[in-house]
Amino acid sequence: MPHARANGLQIYYETHGPDDAEPVLLIMGLGAQMTRWSPAFYGKLADAGYRVIFFDNRDIGLSEKLESAGAPDIGAVVAAIQAGRAPDVAYTLADMAADAAALLDALGIERAHIVGASMGGMIAQLVAADFPEKTLSLTSIMSSTGNPDLPRATPEAMARLNTPAPDPRKDLEAFLDSAVEGAKVMGPVYPIDEAQVRAQAKSDFERSYYPVGFQRQYAGIMASPDRRPKLATITAPTVVIHGEADPLVPVEGGRDTAANIRGAVLKTYPGTGHEMPAALHEAIVADIVSVVERARAPAI
């Protein structure tokens, strides 16, 4: 299995498409394994002539787990933030951005087009800000800025985020049912393929079940500061993609992201939640290709 030593950790990754093509690095979201990138989606990028690289973030999937860190005390993290103190967490989003940049180094890739979804969008933003020399372009999908004044998730979406799923080792069917219900909450308009959702959840469970990794990543998001000052430093061509019906990260998060990155293009999709439905794969790939082409264009 392909692992690379990156930022002191063993990171599992895969690549698709020609090895000598322009690289596109995909960064997945909170608690999600890299298998959440649909083959139909990244296949379109590979077919378009790009070298697509994706990986399991630290603490998830087949990448290294920070077992010695233990489970975070989310209540203590919240209390510290409210008191204006630095919370005690294993890592922050900046550390995860350093993982992504170090993976490119480990693969001998000088620069790449950086694409991230949800938490992965936050990480991608920080790659572009902290490692501009490694960033050809930035695509931030269904993500936000860390601005504390933005609208919050709907109560239903927040409940899904904060309620642990049933343990699949004890009740697999309840775990799969929970995955379907979660998909319905996060994607309230596009029809849900329940069989596909159940198959994906079962496959991810069999590949790696590690819920404490989700908890540490969640704590890392909470402990990370407002990114707007860093977003203002980004010079890479940027596209921001967001669903207008996103219940977890409201569309105002995407609008705020675009407003804080000079020259960013904002693309919003009506009726789309916190999801990348198959019906929009072609359009989203076109959005990514458009910012890739902007990165190739000579400065005027």
N, C-alpha and C positions, 0 to 999 in steps of 0.2 A: 504494500500500500504506500502511496507517495506521501511522505512527510518531509517537511523542511524545518530546519532550525531557524526560528525567526524571533527576535527580541527575547531570546532565552527560553523559548517554548517550542515544543514540537507541534507544528501546525499541519493538519491534513488538508490537502488541496487536490484539485483536478484541473486539467486544461482540455479545451476542445478547440478545434480549428487549426490552421497551419501554424507551425512553430515560429515561422519567420514573419507572421502577419502582425499588424498593429495590435498591441495587447489591450484588453478590456478587463478590468478587475471588478468582480461582483462581490458586494459585501451584504450579507444577510442580516436580518433583524433579531430582536430580543428573543432569546431562548430557542431560536430556529436553526436547525441544521442546514447545511448548504444544499441538501436535497430538496429544500423548499423552492429552489430555483427550478422552474419547470423546464424540462428538456425541450418542449416546444418553443419556449422563450429564448433560452440561450442558444438553441439550435439555429434560430433565425439570425442571431448575431454571427455565429460561426459560418453559416451559409453565405452571409454577406461579406465574408473574407477577413474576419477578425479572429485573433487568438483569445479565446474566452477563458479566464481563470477564475475559479471560485474556491472557497475554502470554508472550513468550520472555524468560527471564532473560538477564541480561548474559552474553556469551560463547557464546550458544547460539542456534540457529535464525536468525531474520532480525533479531535485535537486534544492537547494536554489539559487535564483538569487540575485546578488549584486546590486539591483536596485539603492541604494543610491549613488553608484559610478558614475552613469551617463555614457554617451557614451564617449569613449576615443577620443582624438584629435590625429589621426594617424600622421598627418603632424608634429605636435609638438613632437611626439615620435621620428620620423625620424630625425628631426632637432637636438634634444637633443643627440641622438646617434652619429650623425655626428660631433657634437661639443665636444664629449667626456664627456657629462654630463649624470647623471642618469635620465632617463625619468620618468615622472609622470604617473604611471599606477596603476590600482587597485590591481594587484598581478602579480607574475611571475610563471614560471614553477616550481620553488622550492616550492611555496605555494601549487600548485596542487599535487606535489609529496607527500607533507605532508598530504594532504587530503586522498590520497590512503593509506598511511601507517596508518593513524588514523582510516580509515574504517576497516582495518584488526584488529586493536585493539578493535574497537567497536563490531566486530563479534567474538571476543575471539580467533582470529587466530594469533599464534605466528610468523609463517613464511609461505611464499607462493612463488610459482613460478610466477614471474612477466612478463607479456606479454603486449606489447604496440604497437599500429600501428600509424604511422605518428606522430602527436603531442603526441599521447599516448606513442610512442616509446621514445620520449624525456623525458616524465614524468617517464616512466619505468626506463630509465637510471639513473635518479636522485633518484628514490626509491632505486635502487641497490647501488648507491654511498653514499647517505645520511642516508640510513637505512639498512646497510648491515646485521644487526641482524634480519631483517624481510624478507630477500631475500634468497630463496633457489636457484633460477636460474633466468636468464634474457633472454628474447627474445625481440629483437628490430626489428620491421618490418617497412620497407619503411620509415626510419627515418634518422636522421643525427646528427652532433655533435655541430652545431653552429659555426663551423670553417668559418670565413668570406671569406676565399680564395677559397672555393669550388665552382664548377660550379653552376650557377643559374638555376632556372626553365625556361622552354621554354616561349617565349612571349605569346603563346596561353594559357598555364597553368597559368601563372601569371595574365593574363587578367581575366580568370575564377575566380581566387582567389580574385581579387580586384574589380570585378564588382558585385554589389548586384543583386540577383535574383529578378524578379518581385514580388510584394507583393501578396501572394496567397489570401489574404482577398479581393483583388480588381480584380484579374485575375488569377484564379486557373490554367486554362489551360496554360497560359503563364509561370507560375511557374513550372508546370510539364514539359513543353517543355524545359525549361532552365535546369532542372535536367537531362534530357536525353542528351542534348548537352554537359553538363559538364561531364557526364559519358563517352561520346565518346572521349572527350579531354584527360581525365585522364587514360582511358584504350584504347589506340589506336589500339591494335592488337586483343585481345580477343573479340568475338562478344558480343554486348550489347543486353540484353533482355529488350527491351524498355518498355514492359508492366510491368515487374517486377520493373524497375527503377521508373516508374511513380507511381506504387502502393506504393513503399517504401517512395517516397517523399510525397505522399498524406497522408500516415499514420503518418509520422513524423510531418507534418504540423498539423494534427488533434491532435496529442499527445501533442505537445508544439512548438509554433512558437515564437522565441525570438532572432531576429537577432543581437541585441546589445550584447548578450552574445558572439556570434562569434567575434564581434569587440573587446571586452575586452580580450578574449583569444588570439586573434591575436596580440594585443598590448603586452600581457604578454610574448608571444614568442619573439617578437622583442626586448623587454627589458631584456631578459635573456642572461647571458654571455655565451661565448664559454665554452662548457662542457668538452673539452678535458682534462683539469687538473683533473676534478672529475672522468672522465672515467678511468684514469690511476690508480685510487684507487680501482676500482671494483675487487672483488675477486670471486664473484659468477660465476659458469659456465655460459657461454653466447653463444647464437647463434644470428647472425645478418642475416636477410632475406631481400632481395631487388629485385625488378624487374629491369631488365637491360634496359627496355624502359620507365622507370619512367620519365614523363615530368615535374612533380612538384618538387620532391626531387630526383635529378639525382643519379644514382647508385654510383657515387663517394662518396655520403654521407654515404651510407652503408659501402663502403670500408673503409672510414675514421673512422667510428664507430668501426669496427672490428680491425683496426690497432691500436686503442688507448685503447683497453681493453685486458689485458693479457690473452692469451689462447682462445680468441673468435674464433668461427667458422663462416665463411662467406658462406652463401648459396645465390646465385643469380639465377634468373629465366629469361631465354631469352624470349623476346616478351611480358613481363609483365610490365604494367604501374603502376600507383599509385592506386593499386587495389588489392583485394584478390579474384580472380575469382573462381567460383565453381570448375572449372577443377583442381585447385591447392589446394583445401581444404585438401585433403588426404595427399599431400606431405608436406604442411605447418604444419599440425598436427604431422606428423612424425618428422619434424624438432624440434618441441617443445618437443615431447616425448624423442627425442634423448638427448636434453640438460637436461631434467628431470632425465634421467638415468645417465648422467654424474654427476649430483648433488648427486645422491644416492651412487655413487661409492666411496669406501674408498680412501683417499689421499695416494699417493705412494711417 
